[in-house]
Amino acid sequence: MGLISEVLLLPFAPVRGSAWAIRQVLQEAERIYYDPATIRAELARLEEQLEAGEITEEEFDHLEDELLDRLETASRGSAGTGNGTTQ
């Protein structure tokens, strides 16, 4: 039955391949999004923007809270993987 089902499902192979590619892209995007080094760099840029007067103190506080939440999430995720990223 395995061979018959494979033959019948063959037209859906491009869809399965696309789904796999989308999962891979999503995993890489999440890895980068929760990378502590990336978050720290964004925090540094945010502070530079505040010092340059490009953003207000309220905007800074709001964006800083979001980045610190991401960093906390990354720290919790890295405790299980040991590599600084979530999987």
N, C-alpha and C positions, 0 to 999 in steps of 0.2 A: 504494500500500500504506500510505502514511502516514496517509491519512484513515481507512482501515478500522481500523488499529491504534489510532488516537485514539478512534474510536467504541467499539471493544471495551474499551479501557482506561478509558473515561469513568467507570464505577462506582468506580474506584480513585482518582479525583481528590481526594476528601476525605482519603484516606490520604497522598497526595503532598503536599497542602497542609499537613497536620498535621506531616509529617516536616520540611518547610521551616521551619515555625514553631518546632519543637523545635530545629532547628539554629541558628536565629537567637537563641533564648533561651540556648542553650548558649554560643554565641560571646560574647554580652554578659556572661554570668556569668563566663566565663574572662577577659574584658577587665577586669572589675572585680576579680576575684580576684588578678590579676597586676599591677594598677595600683600603681606605686611609692608614690603618695601614700596610697592605702588601706593599704598595708603599713606605711608609716611611722606612720600614725595608730594602727594596731593596736599597733605597738611602743610608742608613747607611752602608750596605755591600759594595756598590760601592765606598764610601769614604774610607773605610778600604782597599779596593783593591788598590786604588790610593796611599794611604799612605804607603802600603807595597811594592809598585813598581810593582804590578802585571799587571797594565794597564797604558797606557800613558795618558797624560793630554787631548789629542784629543779624545781618546776613552771615557774617563771620561765625557768630555763635551757632546759628542754625546749621550751617554747612559743617562746622567742626563737630557738632554733635553727631551728624550723620556719619562722618568719617570715623569717629571714635566708636560708634556702634559697629561699623564694618570691621574695624580692627579687633574689637572684642569678639565678634563672630568668627573672624579668622583665627584668633587665638584659641578659641574653644575647639574649632575644627582641627587645628594643627596638633592639638594635644593627642588626638587619636592617630594621626598619620605620621607625625614626626618629621614632616618636610615643609611645614609652613603653609600648606595649601589644604583646601577642603576637597574631598572627592565624593 
